[in-house]
Amino acid sequence: MSEKGDDESRALGRRTVLGTAAALGAASLAGCFAGDDDGEGTTADSNAVVVGPGSEYSYAPEEVTTSVEETITWTWDSPNHNVVVRSQPEGAGWEGTDGDASTTYGEDHVYEYAFEMPGTYEYYCQPHEGLGMVGTVVVEE
């Protein structure tokens, strides 16, 4: 094959790779910007929290805003995490995950709670609080 043919093949190959990468990037970002009809770009299931996403020491998202009686669902993506209550409105009865502060749960564990009182609820993961694994639920009327 001539040098010109090799250059054209390489250019076509690069264009194909770049075009495919651009299409995949756009498709993956589409989920990030898909929203409900409130125009704020929030995802359809804004009451879902991933615990330890990608083996990170975090909750995703770190803060959730919901309404009274709406259920928040925490789903574990990595092991050895929990949800321990730091603060809540006076008279609220949220206790976090079952067990004491040292009880942790494994991958695919699911914890749900429907908050009955408006206010701000703060929580943390006991083994990873020092690494910044903290979260907040804001419950509105």
N, C-alpha and C positions, 0 to 999 in steps of 0.2 A: 504494500500500500504506500502511496506517496506521503510526503510530509504534510501536504495540504489536507489529504484525507484523514490523517491521524489528528491534526489540529481540529478539523470539523467534528470528528467523532468525540474528541475530548470535550469540545465546547457543547455539543449536543448532550453528552453525558452529564456535564456540570449543570446545564439548564434543566435537565430532567430531575436530577437530585434536588436542586434548589426549588424547583416548582413543587415537587412532592413535599419537601420540608415546609414550604410556605402553606400548602394546603392542609397538612397535618397540624401545623401551628394554629391556623385559623380555626380549624375544627375543634381543637382542644380549648381554645380561648372562648369559643362560642358558649360553652357551659358556664364560664365564669361571669359572663355578662347577661346570660339569660335571666330574666326576672319575672316576677309576677306583675300585675298591672299597676303597681304603685309607682312605677317609674324610677325607683331608687336602685335598681340593679340587684336586688336581693334574690337569692335562690328560692325555688318553690317550697323547699322544706327548711324554713328558717328556724325551726324548733329542733334541729338535729345538731348534736355536738359530737365530734370525733375525739376520742380520748387517746392520746399518744399517737397522732397521725404520723405514719412513716417512721415509727420508733422515736419520734421527737418527744421532748418533755414539755408538752403543751396540750391545751384544749383548742379545738378549731371548730367554730370561732371562739375567741376568748370571752367575748360578751354576746349575749343573746337577749333580745327584747321580745317579750311575748305578752299575752293578755291573761287575765285571771281565768283559771280553769283550763288553760291550754297546756298540753303535755309536752315537756321537754324530754327528748330521748338522747341519752349518752350511749355511744357504741364504741367499744374498745378496739383499737387498731393494733395495739401492742400490749404486752403483759405488764403486770406489777404496778397497776394504777388504781386509784380510788377517787371518790368524791366526798370530801370532808367539809362540813359546814363551818365557815369562819364567822359569818354574821348574817342576820336576817331580821326582818321587822319584828318588833315586839309582839308576842302572841302567835307568831307563825310556828308551825310544828315540823318544819323540814328537818330530817335527820341525815340526809346524804345516803350513801350506799350502806347496805347492811354490815353489821359488825362494828368493831372499834376502829380507831384511826390507823391501826397497823394491818387491817384486813384489806388485801388487794385482790384484784381480779385479772383474769387472763384475756387474751385476744378473743374477739367476738362476743364478749359479755355485753349484755344490754341492760341499762338501768333507765327507768322512766319515772317521772314525777310531774303531777299537775299541781301547780302553785295556786293556793286558794286566796292569798292576800296580796294586794299590790305592794310594791316596794322593791328594794335592792337586796339581792341575795348574793353573798360572796362565798366562794368555796376554793379548795385547793386539793392537790394530791399530796398526801402526807409524806411518802418517800421522796417526792421530787419538788416540794415547795421551795427549797433552797435554790433550785435550778429555774425557778420562775413559773412553775406549773400551777397557775391560778386562773380562776374564771369568775364570771359575774352573770347573773340572770336578773334582768330588770323586768318586773311584772307591772303592767299598766292596767287600769280599769277597763 
